[in-house]
Amino acid sequence: MLSMTTEAVTPEILAKYEPVIGLEVHVQLGTRTKIYCGCPTSFGAPPNTNVCPVCLGLPGALPVLSKPAVEMAIKAALALNCQVRTVSQFARKNYFYPDLPKGYQISQYDRPLAEHGSVDVVVNDIPKRIGVTRVHMEDDAGKSIHDGFKDSDRYSYVDLNRSGTPLIEIVSEPDIRSSDEAYAYLTELKQMMQFVAVSDCDMERDSFAATPTCPFG
C-alpha cells in the first residue's frame, strides 16, 4: 500500500499538479416524518421501531411524497441561487446493500429538483464563487452496525430507522482547488442550510455529510 504524507509532497510536485475537487453533500431535511411515509425521523429511538411497510420496502406498499420535504428542498435550492425546475422526476437507483430494504434508492437523475447555482466564499481574503451543479431529493438507507454486540465478530446488525429519511444532495462543480477552499465551502453551505432552517446539519447524527464527487456517476 502506497502512503503519501504531507512531508512527501515536495514543492516540485505541488508545482506540477493542481487539485481539482468537487463535493457531494448530503443534507437531512428537518421534517418530522420521512419522505414517503408518516414514520417519525426522531433520533435515538430503539432500533427498527420508526418503521412501516413503506420504509421497509414491503411488497405492495405505496410511497406518498412529503410536501414539507419538497418545500424545504426548494428553500435550500433558492438559498443556493439555483434554478428550480418546473418539472422534476424521481428515478430508481438500483444497488444491493444490506440496509437498503427495497434494493434501490428513490433518487433523481436527469430531471433533478434544481440546477445551476453557486456559493460565494472568501479564502485568504480572496473571494471565490463555487458552482452548484444540482440539488436533488432522495431517501436515505438504514444503518449497518458492525460492533457493540457479543457476536459482532460473526454478525452485523441492521437498524432501519433511518430508512426513508428525507435528504437533498448538493453537488458542486469541480471548482475547488485546495483544502482551505473545501473547508470554506462546506462551512458556508452548513451555515446557509441552518439559516434557512431546512436542517440542523448535526454531523454527529448524520444530518450533514460530504464525499468527493465521483466522475463516473
Beta strands, then each sheet from edge to edge (+ up, - down):
strand 1: 23-28
strand 2: 83-84
strand 3: 90-94
strand 4: 104-108
strand 5: 114-123
strand 6: 126-139
strand 7: 143-145
strand 8: 157-159
strand 9: 166-172
strand 10: 208-212
sheet 1: 2+ 5- 6+ 9- 1+ 10-
sheet 2: 3+ 4-
sheet 3: 7+ 8-
end
